[in-house]
Amino acid sequence: MPPVLSLIISTLFFIIYRAVMGNYVFGFLSGFLMGYSTYLAIHYAIHVFKMPKNFLKIIWEHHLTHHYREPDRAFGVSSPLWDYIFGTMPKNEWKKS
């Protein structure tokens, strides 16, 4: 996301959260933005770097299933946890032929 747009959206979140949470906004918004930044970094890495041959391979395969096999499933980028909860786990995980 472009930095200027990120700043505008973050400011809007700050205003909304400040109205709802008062001074707790400083802790909450910083955690929210760190979580979102972590999500973006993982998503970027999945698309740019070569698939690892360790436990992270599962995340890569899960995300590739979303993009190339079942676009209406496998929304979890950093974890398939929410796909289990919301019932969006893919029917067929990524399999190499």
Backbone as CSV, one residue per row, in Angstrom:
resi,resn,N_x,N_y,N_z,CA_x,CA_y,CA_z,C_x,C_y,C_z
1,MET,0.841,-1.164,0.000,0.000,0.000,0.000,0.898,1.243,0.000
2,PRO,0.539,2.241,-0.758,1.351,3.468,-0.784,1.419,4.112,0.601
3,PRO,2.578,4.661,0.966,2.744,5.253,2.301,1.726,6.345,2.635
4,VAL,1.395,7.195,1.685,0.435,8.273,1.965,-0.939,7.688,2.302
5,LEU,-1.369,6.685,1.547,-2.656,6.044,1.819,-2.619,5.327,3.169
6,SER,-1.508,4.690,3.491,-1.354,4.032,4.792,-1.479,5.039,5.930
7,LEU,-0.872,6.195,5.767,-0.938,7.235,6.789,-2.366,7.748,6.970
8,ILE,-3.071,7.935,5.879,-4.463,8.404,5.947,-5.346,7.378,6.651
9,ILE,-5.218,6.115,6.272,-6.032,5.064,6.886,-5.679,4.902,8.363
10,SER,-4.390,4.940,8.696,-3.965,4.830,10.097,-4.524,5.983,10.926
11,THR,-4.538,7.168,10.360,-5.099,8.332,11.062,-6.588,8.156,11.312
12,LEU,-7.296,7.634,10.314,-8.732,7.382,10.493,-8.965,6.332,11.581
13,PHE,-8.176,5.258,11.575,-8.282,4.255,12.632,-8.006,4.878,13.999
14,PHE,-6.987,5.736,14.064,-6.648,6.391,15.329,-7.825,7.202,15.841
15,ILE,-8.445,7.982,14.978,-9.579,8.830,15.388,-10.742,7.982,15.889
16,ILE,-11.060,6.914,15.147,-12.173,6.041,15.540,-11.862,5.334,16.855
17,TYR,-10.680,4.735,16.943,-10.307,4.007,18.156,-10.192,4.948,19.355
18,ARG,-9.706,6.164,19.149,-9.572,7.131,20.252,-10.945,7.496,20.802
19,ALA,-11.911,7.645,19.893,-13.271,7.973,20.329,-13.880,6.830,21.141
20,VAL,-13.534,5.596,20.789,-14.103,4.426,21.463,-13.318,4.058,22.724
21,MET,-11.980,4.094,22.655,-11.145,3.563,23.734,-10.430,4.601,24.586
22,GLY,-10.477,5.836,24.197,-9.760,6.859,24.964,-8.258,6.667,24.837
23,ASN,-7.547,6.768,25.963,-6.085,6.663,25.946,-5.571,5.260,25.677
24,TYR,-6.433,4.245,25.749,-6.007,2.878,25.421,-5.677,2.726,23.933
25,VAL,-6.045,3.709,23.161,-5.792,3.663,21.723,-4.296,3.513,21.424
26,PHE,-3.446,4.093,22.241,-2.011,4.071,21.948,-1.452,2.657,22.001
27,GLY,-1.878,1.878,22.944,-1.449,0.477,23.010,-2.136,-0.382,21.967
28,PHE,-3.437,-0.183,21.811,-4.195,-1.016,20.884,-3.785,-0.770,19.435
29,LEU,-3.715,0.490,19.021,-3.401,0.801,17.627,-1.984,0.364,17.263
30,SER,-1.041,0.506,18.190,0.328,0.064,17.876,0.363,-1.456,17.682
31,GLY,-0.367,-2.198,18.499,-0.443,-3.651,18.326,-1.155,-4.032,17.035
32,PHE,-2.224,-3.323,16.729,-2.973,-3.559,15.495,-2.086,-3.338,14.265
33,LEU,-1.367,-2.233,14.254,-0.509,-1.910,13.110,0.681,-2.860,12.999
34,MET,1.227,-3.307,14.123,2.318,-4.296,14.084,1.807,-5.620,13.524
35,GLY,0.622,-6.028,13.946,0.030,-7.258,13.424,-0.204,-7.174,11.928
36,TYR,-0.709,-6.042,11.476,-0.957,-5.862,10.045,0.357,-5.816,9.271
37,SER,1.367,-5.180,9.828,2.676,-5.132,9.167,3.289,-6.526,9.057
38,THR,3.108,-7.333,10.096,3.601,-8.708,10.067,2.884,-9.509,8.991
39,TYR,1.571,-9.336,8.909,0.789,-9.997,7.863,1.312,-9.608,6.477
40,LEU,1.533,-8.319,6.248,2.023,-7.861,4.944,3.401,-8.438,4.627
41,ALA,4.281,-8.498,5.624,5.621,-9.038,5.409,5.559,-10.518,5.032
42,ILE,4.715,-11.277,5.717,4.572,-12.705,5.403,3.987,-12.884,4.012
43,HIS,2.966,-12.104,3.682,2.338,-12.202,2.364,3.345,-11.875,1.258
44,TYR,4.134,-10.842,1.471,5.171,-10.464,0.505,6.191,-11.593,0.338
45,ALA,6.646,-12.147,1.462,7.648,-13.223,1.416,7.133,-14.440,0.671
46,ILE,5.865,-14.768,0.865,5.285,-15.936,0.189,5.303,-15.744,-1.327
47,HIS,5.100,-14.510,-1.773,5.060,-14.264,-3.213,6.437,-14.053,-3.837
48,VAL,7.413,-13.637,-3.055,8.708,-13.259,-3.618,9.782,-14.329,-3.455
49,PHE,9.813,-14.978,-2.297,10.897,-15.911,-2.018,10.547,-17.344,-2.393
50,LYS,11.569,-18.130,-2.559,11.418,-19.552,-2.864,10.827,-20.283,-1.655
51,MET,9.985,-21.270,-1.937,9.342,-22.024,-0.867,10.389,-22.752,-0.024
52,PRO,10.353,-22.579,1.298,11.337,-23.248,2.155,11.052,-24.745,2.285
53,LYS,12.042,-25.465,2.746,11.888,-26.908,2.943,11.825,-27.223,4.432
54,ASN,11.062,-26.420,5.165,10.884,-26.649,6.593,9.401,-26.501,6.931
55,PHE,9.091,-26.273,8.188,7.700,-26.205,8.623,6.927,-25.055,7.971
56,LEU,7.603,-24.031,7.480,6.924,-22.907,6.824,6.353,-23.279,5.456
57,LYS,6.771,-24.402,4.915,6.278,-24.864,3.622,4.753,-25.002,3.636
58,ILE,4.200,-25.379,4.766,2.748,-25.546,4.893,2.034,-24.225,4.621
59,ILE,2.573,-23.114,5.141,1.963,-21.800,4.920,2.028,-21.433,3.446
60,TRP,3.164,-21.664,2.811,3.326,-21.372,1.382,2.291,-22.155,0.570
61,GLU,2.204,-23.445,0.816,1.283,-24.294,0.059,-0.166,-23.863,0.271
62,HIS,-0.493,-23.519,1.501,-1.855,-23.089,1.816,-2.204,-21.822,1.037
63,HIS,-1.287,-20.873,1.013,-1.544,-19.617,0.304,-1.589,-19.821,-1.210
64,LEU,-0.725,-20.673,-1.728,-0.749,-20.956,-3.162,-2.057,-21.628,-3.565
65,THR,-2.615,-22.426,-2.687,-3.920,-23.027,-2.952,-4.957,-21.930,-3.153
66,HIS,-4.901,-20.900,-2.327,-5.843,-19.779,-2.454,-5.707,-19.079,-3.806
67,HIS,-4.485,-18.831,-4.232,-4.279,-18.077,-5.472,-4.480,-18.903,-6.743
68,TYR,-4.094,-20.174,-6.703,-4.036,-20.924,-7.951,-4.994,-22.103,-8.060
69,ARG,-5.624,-22.507,-6.978,-6.514,-23.665,-7.053,-7.939,-23.349,-6.628
70,GLU,-8.091,-22.734,-5.465,-9.419,-22.478,-4.905,-9.480,-21.049,-4.370
71,PRO,-9.781,-20.070,-5.227,-9.753,-18.670,-4.798,-10.812,-18.307,-3.751
72,ASP,-11.822,-19.151,-3.586,-12.858,-18.871,-2.588,-12.565,-19.567,-1.258
73,ARG,-11.355,-20.114,-1.114,-10.958,-20.809,0.113,-9.510,-20.451,0.460
74,ALA,-9.058,-20.908,1.606,-7.659,-20.741,2.046,-7.245,-19.274,2.114
75,PHE,-7.981,-18.473,2.874,-7.691,-17.048,2.990,-6.552,-16.757,3.966
76,GLY,-6.258,-17.684,4.860,-5.207,-17.466,5.851,-3.834,-17.377,5.208
77,VAL,-3.139,-16.283,5.454,-1.800,-16.100,4.896,-0.748,-16.511,5.908
78,SER,-0.904,-16.086,7.146,0.092,-16.410,8.157,-0.285,-17.641,8.974
79,SER,-1.517,-18.110,8.821,-1.977,-19.285,9.560,-3.297,-19.771,8.966
80,PRO,-3.501,-21.078,8.891,-4.785,-21.596,8.414,-5.854,-21.635,9.520
81,LEU,-5.541,-21.121,10.705,-6.455,-21.184,11.842,-7.850,-20.668,11.503
82,TRP,-7.935,-19.477,10.926,-9.251,-18.885,10.649,-9.980,-19.625,9.543
83,ASP,-9.246,-20.300,8.674,-9.912,-21.117,7.657,-10.622,-22.303,8.300
84,TYR,-10.038,-22.852,9.362,-10.716,-23.916,10.106,-11.977,-23.369,10.782
85,ILE,-11.836,-22.214,11.417,-12.942,-21.625,12.172,-14.098,-21.230,11.255
86,PHE,-13.801,-20.599,10.118,-14.855,-20.109,9.225,-15.256,-21.109,8.144
87,GLY,-14.656,-22.290,8.165,-15.028,-23.324,7.207,-14.561,-23.052,5.788
88,THR,-13.442,-22.369,5.653,-12.917,-22.071,4.318,-11.637,-22.857,4.015
89,MET,-11.447,-23.959,4.721,-10.294,-24.804,4.418,-10.469,-25.382,3.020
90,PRO,-9.394,-25.436,2.252,-9.487,-25.979,0.889,-9.852,-27.458,0.899
91,LYS,-10.557,-27.851,-0.156,-10.914,-29.266,-0.288,-9.694,-30.084,-0.630
92,ASN,-8.844,-29.537,-1.497,-7.629,-30.231,-1.924,-6.444,-29.306,-1.704
93,GLU,-5.611,-29.620,-0.739,-4.399,-28.829,-0.535,-3.480,-28.986,-1.728
94,TRP,-2.554,-28.060,-1.871,-1.602,-28.036,-2.971,-0.828,-29.360,-3.012
95,LYS,-0.886,-30.026,-4.122,-0.157,-31.291,-4.280,0.750,-31.179,-5.498
96,LYS,1.972,-31.605,-5.333,2.879,-31.628,-6.487,2.625,-32.906,-7.267
97,SER,2.578,-32.781,-8.571,2.303,-33.939,-9.416,3.499,-34.839,-9.552
